[in-house]
């Protein structure tokens, strides 16, 4: 019998979840990863690239790659920190406006997933993901 790969199982579930949120957010031209960054910056601003890495559980290279188009599009402003490697990040007016426009669509996706999974499974999913994050 072939042993189930836990990593593959989780990655498949993540792809499906991303597709659901992407479908709802496509109305405003965002992918769920972009929305997650805008949301994290919205709640933590001003923040640093290092703090954002911790919040999103991303390495520096991945965060930088994901931030580039958002910064290029003027949704996030970048200032210098005390250390040249540290950047101060905030939502621009356009970034805040797009976040607020996207928020109802994100909430619709959130509601839909909760309806499908049910309250008990949502709680289990949150517990499981927190345990997995703690592995690191």
C-alpha positions as CSV (number, residue, x, y, z in Angstrom):
1,X,0.0,0.0,0.0
2,X,1.3,3.4,-1.0
3,X,1.6,5.9,1.9
4,X,-0.3,9.1,1.5
5,X,2.0,12.1,1.2
6,X,0.8,14.6,3.8
7,X,2.6,17.5,2.0
8,X,0.8,16.7,-1.3
9,X,-2.6,16.3,0.4
10,X,-2.2,19.7,2.1
11,X,-0.9,21.4,-1.1
12,X,-3.9,20.0,-3.1
13,X,-6.3,21.4,-0.5
14,X,-4.5,24.7,-0.6
15,X,-4.8,24.9,-4.3
16,X,-8.5,24.3,-4.2
17,X,-8.9,26.9,-1.4
18,X,-6.9,29.4,-3.3
19,X,-9.1,28.9,-6.4
20,X,-12.2,29.5,-4.4
21,X,-10.9,32.8,-3.0
22,X,-9.3,33.8,-6.3
23,X,-12.7,33.4,-8.0
24,X,-14.4,35.7,-5.6
25,X,-11.5,38.3,-5.6
26,X,-11.2,38.3,-9.4
27,X,-14.0,40.8,-9.6
28,X,-11.5,43.4,-8.2
29,X,-8.5,42.0,-10.1
30,X,-6.7,40.4,-7.1
31,X,-5.4,37.0,-6.3
32,X,-5.9,35.6,-2.8
33,X,-2.1,36.0,-2.1
34,X,-2.2,39.7,-3.0
35,X,-5.3,40.2,-0.9
36,X,-3.6,38.5,2.0
37,X,-0.6,40.9,1.8
38,X,-3.0,43.9,1.6
39,X,-4.9,42.6,4.6
40,X,-1.8,42.0,6.6
41,X,-0.4,45.4,5.9
42,X,-3.9,47.0,6.6
43,X,-3.9,45.5,10.1
44,X,-0.2,46.0,11.0
45,X,0.7,49.3,9.3
46,X,3.1,50.7,9.3
47,X,5.0,47.5,9.3
48,X,8.3,46.2,8.1
49,X,9.2,43.6,5.6
50,X,10.5,41.4,8.4
51,X,7.4,41.7,10.5
52,X,5.3,40.9,7.4
53,X,7.4,37.8,6.8
54,X,6.5,36.6,10.3
55,X,2.8,37.4,9.9
56,X,2.5,35.6,6.5
57,X,5.0,32.9,7.3
58,X,7.0,33.6,4.1
59,X,10.7,33.7,3.5
60,X,12.3,37.0,2.3
61,X,12.6,36.0,-1.3
62,X,9.0,34.9,-1.6
63,X,7.7,38.0,0.1
64,X,9.9,40.3,-2.1
65,X,8.6,38.5,-5.2
66,X,5.0,38.9,-4.1
67,X,5.4,42.5,-3.0
68,X,6.9,43.7,-6.3
69,X,3.7,43.9,-8.4
70,X,1.8,45.4,-5.5
71,X,4.4,48.1,-4.9
72,X,4.7,48.7,-8.7
73,X,0.9,49.2,-8.9
74,X,1.2,51.8,-6.1
75,X,-0.9,49.8,-3.6
76,X,1.8,49.8,-1.0
77,X,4.3,52.6,-0.2
78,X,7.8,51.8,0.9
79,X,10.0,53.8,3.2
80,X,13.5,53.2,4.5
81,X,14.1,51.8,8.0
82,X,17.0,52.2,10.3
83,X,18.7,49.3,8.5
84,X,19.0,49.3,4.7
85,X,17.6,45.8,4.7
86,X,14.4,46.9,6.5
87,X,11.7,48.5,4.6
88,X,8.7,50.3,6.1
89,X,5.5,49.3,4.4
90,X,2.0,51.0,4.4
91,X,-1.0,50.9,2.3
92,X,-1.3,53.8,-0.1
93,X,-4.7,55.5,-0.5
94,X,-5.2,53.4,-3.6
95,X,-4.2,50.2,-1.7
96,X,-6.6,51.0,1.1
97,X,-9.4,51.7,-1.4
98,X,-8.7,48.4,-3.2
99,X,-8.6,46.5,0.1
100,X,-11.9,48.0,1.1
101,X,-13.4,47.1,-2.3
102,X,-12.1,43.6,-2.1
103,X,-13.1,42.9,1.5
104,X,-16.8,42.1,0.8
105,X,-15.7,39.6,-1.9
106,X,-13.3,38.0,0.5
107,X,-16.1,37.8,3.1
108,X,-18.3,36.1,0.5
109,X,-15.6,33.5,-0.2
110,X,-15.1,33.1,3.6
111,X,-18.8,32.5,4.1
112,X,-19.0,30.1,1.3
113,X,-16.1,28.0,2.5
114,X,-17.5,28.0,6.1
115,X,-20.9,26.9,4.8
116,X,-19.4,24.0,2.9
117,X,-17.1,22.8,5.6
118,X,-19.3,23.5,8.6
119,X,-18.4,25.1,11.9
120,X,-16.7,22.0,13.4
121,X,-14.5,21.3,10.4
122,X,-13.5,25.0,10.2
123,X,-12.4,24.9,13.8
124,X,-10.4,21.7,13.1
125,X,-8.8,23.2,10.1
126,X,-7.7,26.3,12.1
127,X,-6.3,24.1,14.8
128,X,-4.5,21.9,12.3
129,X,-3.0,24.8,10.4
130,X,-1.8,26.3,13.7
131,X,-0.1,23.0,14.7
132,X,1.5,22.7,11.3
133,X,2.8,26.3,11.5
134,X,4.3,25.4,14.9
135,X,6.4,22.7,13.3
136,X,8.7,25.3,11.9
